[in-house]
Amino acid sequence: MSLYDSEIHDLIDRTPASIGGQTVIGGAQVLARTNFGRTRMLGYETSGNVRATDSISIWGNASHSSGRNITNGDYLGFEGGIPPTQGWLGLRWEPVAGRAWFEVYGQIVDKQDRITGIPLALGGRFSGPASADAVDARIGAYRTRAQIASYRQFHGIPLDGDRLPDSRRIAPIGEIADTLMYRNTPGFATLNFRGGLKLSENHSVNLLLENALDKNYLTAQMHWF
């Protein structure tokens, strides 16, 4: 098991910027990679393997990373992402003198629910306008009322609201405030199988079945502390 606590000065990260005086182009926030203040990262990595019998072993690993922008108090969200808390757990059968082996294992990933660049008005820690993860369509998907109105006009959706065929209500634009489309990426767990057979000293056949339960999941890169 290893632990780490690291403080970084002048880290390069995405910050709000402008091009020709425009802070938004094509509906997207203009961002620039710049050096800024101080950050702190900490976490752990651990792994283990226990032999239950001569043929059966149990193995696993887990890791956690977290980060904080010390300068402005926001979550740390440098480009590339900090992975969520996650781990693997498996049971392996492999006879000492045998040629075949089999393993069942799973991946377990915690949810990511702390997004960098969320303005204070939306419950975040950032004093500036929405930026970084908050404006990323894959992560926070920040939308202003004007952007939502523009989308409705383009697709012919009434601005004053309507009803869908299943009776769900479309709120009038006047009731909508600037918002985040997504505030977290759910955690998940998968069940997987793999095995193999050694045919000769130099040849073997392996089979793998991943996500046997057909779990619908998203591997995201958000940033949380």
C-alpha positions as CSV (number, residue, x, y, z in Angstrom):
1,M,0.0,0.0,0.0
2,S,1.3,3.5,-0.8
3,L,0.1,6.9,0.3
4,Y,0.9,10.3,-1.2
5,D,0.4,13.9,-0.5
6,S,1.7,16.3,-3.1
7,E,1.6,20.1,-3.4
8,I,2.1,21.6,-6.9
9,H,2.9,25.2,-7.7
10,D,2.0,26.8,-11.1
11,L,0.0,23.9,-12.4
12,I,-1.3,24.3,-15.9
13,D,-5.1,24.1,-16.1
14,R,-8.0,25.4,-18.1
15,T,-9.2,28.9,-17.1
16,P,-11.8,31.3,-18.6
17,A,-10.3,33.4,-21.4
18,S,-11.3,35.4,-24.5
19,I,-10.5,35.6,-28.2
20,G,-11.0,39.0,-29.9
21,G,-13.0,40.1,-26.9
22,Q,-15.4,37.1,-27.1
23,T,-15.7,34.8,-24.1
24,V,-18.1,32.4,-25.8
25,I,-17.7,31.2,-29.4
26,G,-20.2,28.8,-31.0
27,G,-22.0,28.4,-27.7
28,A,-18.8,27.2,-26.0
29,Q,-16.9,28.9,-23.2
30,V,-13.4,30.0,-24.4
31,L,-10.8,28.4,-22.2
32,A,-7.0,28.8,-22.1
33,R,-4.3,26.6,-20.6
34,T,-2.5,28.8,-18.1
35,N,-0.4,28.5,-15.0
36,F,-2.1,29.3,-11.7
37,G,-1.4,29.3,-7.9
38,R,-1.2,26.2,-5.8
39,T,-2.8,22.8,-5.8
40,R,-2.7,19.9,-3.5
41,M,-3.3,16.2,-4.4
42,L,-3.5,13.2,-2.1
43,G,-4.5,9.6,-2.3
44,Y,-3.6,6.0,-1.9
45,E,-3.0,2.8,-4.0
46,T,-3.2,-0.7,-2.5
47,S,-3.2,-4.2,-3.8
48,G,-3.1,-7.7,-2.3
49,N,-3.2,-11.4,-3.2
50,V,-4.2,-14.2,-0.7
51,R,-3.8,-17.9,-1.6
52,A,-6.8,-19.7,-0.1
53,T,-5.7,-23.1,-1.3
54,D,-3.0,-24.5,-3.5
55,S,-5.3,-23.8,-6.5
56,I,-7.4,-20.9,-5.5
57,S,-6.3,-17.3,-4.8
58,I,-8.2,-14.1,-4.0
59,W,-6.8,-10.8,-5.3
60,G,-7.8,-7.2,-5.4
61,N,-6.6,-3.6,-5.7
62,A,-8.0,-0.1,-4.9
63,S,-7.0,3.4,-5.6
64,H,-8.2,6.9,-4.7
65,S,-7.0,10.3,-5.8
66,S,-8.3,13.8,-4.9
67,G,-7.3,17.3,-5.5
68,R,-7.9,20.9,-4.4
69,N,-7.1,24.2,-5.9
70,I,-5.7,25.9,-2.8
71,T,-5.7,29.3,-4.5
72,N,-9.4,29.7,-5.0
73,G,-10.8,26.7,-3.0
74,D,-12.4,25.0,-6.1
75,Y,-12.1,21.3,-6.8
76,L,-9.0,20.5,-8.9
77,G,-9.9,19.7,-12.5
78,F,-6.7,19.8,-14.6
79,E,-7.2,18.4,-18.1
80,G,-6.9,14.7,-18.3
81,G,-9.0,14.1,-15.2
82,I,-8.6,12.6,-11.8
83,P,-10.2,9.1,-11.8
84,P,-12.9,8.3,-9.2
85,T,-12.2,5.9,-6.3
86,Q,-12.2,2.5,-7.8
87,G,-10.9,-1.1,-7.5
88,W,-10.9,-4.6,-8.8
89,L,-11.7,-7.9,-6.9
90,G,-11.2,-11.4,-8.3
91,L,-11.1,-15.1,-7.5
92,R,-8.7,-17.2,-9.5
93,W,-8.5,-21.0,-9.9
94,E,-5.2,-22.3,-11.3
95,P,-4.1,-25.9,-10.3
96,V,-0.4,-26.0,-9.6
97,A,0.3,-28.8,-12.2
98,G,-2.6,-28.1,-14.5
99,R,-2.8,-26.4,-17.9
100,A,-6.1,-24.6,-17.5
101,W,-7.1,-21.6,-15.3
102,F,-10.3,-19.7,-14.7
103,E,-11.0,-16.4,-13.1
104,V,-14.1,-14.4,-12.1
105,Y,-13.6,-10.7,-11.2
106,G,-15.3,-7.4,-11.0
107,Q,-14.6,-3.7,-11.3
108,I,-16.1,-1.4,-8.7
109,V,-16.2,2.4,-9.4
110,D,-17.6,5.1,-7.1
111,K,-19.7,7.9,-8.4
112,Q,-18.2,11.3,-9.4
113,D,-20.2,14.1,-8.1
114,R,-17.9,17.1,-7.5
115,I,-17.3,19.1,-10.7
116,T,-14.8,21.9,-11.0
117,G,-15.8,25.3,-12.4
118,I,-19.4,25.4,-10.9
119,P,-20.3,29.0,-10.0
120,L,-21.3,29.8,-6.4
121,A,-24.8,30.6,-7.6
122,L,-25.2,27.0,-8.7
123,G,-23.9,25.5,-5.5
124,G,-20.3,25.3,-6.5
125,R,-17.1,26.7,-5.1
126,F,-16.0,28.8,-8.0
127,S,-16.4,32.6,-7.8
128,G,-16.1,33.2,-11.5
129,P,-18.4,32.3,-14.5
130,A,-19.0,28.6,-15.2
131,S,-15.8,27.0,-16.7
132,A,-13.7,23.9,-17.1
133,D,-15.7,20.7,-16.2
134,A,-19.0,22.7,-15.7
135,V,-19.1,23.8,-19.3
136,D,-17.9,20.5,-20.7
137,A,-20.8,18.9,-22.5
138,R,-19.7,15.4,-21.4
139,I,-19.4,16.3,-17.7
140,G,-21.3,19.3,-16.4
141,A,-23.0,20.5,-19.6
142,Y,-23.7,24.0,-18.2
143,R,-26.5,25.8,-20.1
144,T,-27.8,29.3,-19.9
145,R,-31.4,30.3,-20.3
146,A,-30.5,32.0,-23.6
147,Q,-28.8,28.8,-24.9
148,I,-31.9,26.7,-24.0
149,A,-34.2,29.3,-25.7
150,S,-32.0,29.2,-28.9
151,Y,-32.1,25.4,-28.9
152,R,-35.9,25.4,-28.6
153,Q,-36.3,27.9,-31.4
154,F,-34.0,25.9,-33.7
155,H,-36.0,22.7,-33.1
156,G,-39.4,24.3,-33.1
157,I,-40.2,23.8,-29.4
158,P,-42.5,26.4,-28.0
159,L,-40.8,28.9,-25.7
160,D,-43.9,29.2,-23.5
161,G,-44.0,25.4,-22.7
162,D,-46.0,22.5,-23.9
163,R,-47.0,18.9,-23.2
164,L,-45.2,15.8,-24.5
165,P,-47.3,12.9,-25.8
166,D,-46.8,11.1,-22.5
167,S,-48.2,14.2,-20.6
168,R,-44.8,15.3,-19.3
169,R,-44.6,19.1,-19.1
170,I,-42.1,21.3,-20.9
171,A,-41.5,24.3,-18.7
172,P,-41.8,27.8,-20.1
173,I,-38.5,29.6,-20.7
174,G,-39.4,32.1,-18.0
175,E,-39.3,29.4,-15.4
176,I,-35.8,28.2,-16.4
177,A,-32.6,29.5,-14.9
178,D,-29.0,28.9,-15.9
179,T,-28.3,25.3,-14.9
180,L,-26.1,22.2,-15.2
181,M,-27.5,19.3,-17.2
182,Y,-25.5,16.8,-15.2
183,R,-24.2,17.0,-11.6
184,N,-22.7,13.5,-11.3
185,T,-21.7,10.4,-13.1
186,P,-23.1,7.3,-11.3
187,G,-20.8,4.6,-9.9
188,F,-21.0,1.1,-11.3
189,A,-19.8,-2.5,-10.9
190,T,-19.2,-5.1,-13.6
191,L,-19.0,-8.9,-13.5
192,N,-16.3,-10.5,-15.7
193,F,-15.0,-13.9,-16.6
194,R,-11.8,-15.1,-18.2
195,G,-9.9,-18.3,-18.5
196,G,-7.3,-20.1,-20.6
197,L,-5.7,-23.4,-21.6
198,K,-2.0,-23.9,-22.2
199,L,-1.6,-26.0,-25.3
200,S,2.2,-26.2,-25.3
201,E,5.2,-24.4,-23.9
202,N,4.8,-21.6,-26.4
203,H,1.0,-21.6,-27.2
204,S,-2.1,-21.0,-25.2
205,V,-5.8,-20.1,-25.8
206,N,-7.5,-17.5,-23.6
207,L,-11.2,-16.5,-23.5
208,L,-12.7,-13.3,-22.0
209,L,-16.2,-12.3,-21.2
210,E,-16.5,-8.7,-19.9
211,N,-19.5,-7.0,-18.4
212,A,-21.5,-10.3,-18.3
213,L,-24.6,-8.6,-16.8
214,D,-24.6,-6.1,-19.7
215,K,-24.4,-3.2,-17.2
216,N,-24.9,0.3,-18.8
217,Y,-22.1,2.5,-17.4
218,L,-20.0,5.5,-18.2
219,T,-16.4,5.9,-17.4
220,A,-16.0,9.6,-16.7
221,Q,-13.2,11.9,-15.7
222,M,-14.5,14.4,-13.2
223,H,-12.6,15.8,-10.3
224,W,-13.5,15.6,-6.6
225,F,-12.1,15.9,-3.1
